[in-house]
């Protein structure tokens, strides 16, 4: 049950919905207005919570109001509180670090993974690099403007892109 609760509060919006329900019953329309989120998000999330028996629903005239199931109130309260503490710790850590105080570098010689790099002209005005090692392969696109994109990570600054940039600068020196 704890693993399910952790997943239920892993986004800001879900956590806020449950926090509002801990205070008093609400309908989806009110939640979406108060939290400035789409109308479908509370409805979909609360449908899931209802199926898990964490939330109960009650129809009053033409609206459906949701409230925390009393037998799970303490579990949900604890999960929300723990997630709030984690979020606060992350905020404090971000504010305590300044960009000038630290620098991350990737040394090609000292990495645990060593990639074979294959360069391919992709015909679209850029270059494709294939990074291969014993157990995996990664495709990275480089445009003529020196913008990189790792297909596997869907990122422009993952470890593979950093490795390729570092390896490219080593070859130039």
Secondary structure, 3 states (H helix, E strand, C coil): CHHHHHHHCCCHHHHHHHHHHHHCCEEHHHHHHHHCCCHHHHHHHHHHHHHCCCEEEEEECCEEEEEECHHHHHHHHHHHHHHHHHHHHHHHHHHHCCHHHCCCCCCCCCCCCCCEEEEEECCCCEEEEEEECCCCEEEEEEECCCCEEECCCCECCCHHHHHHHHHHHHHHC
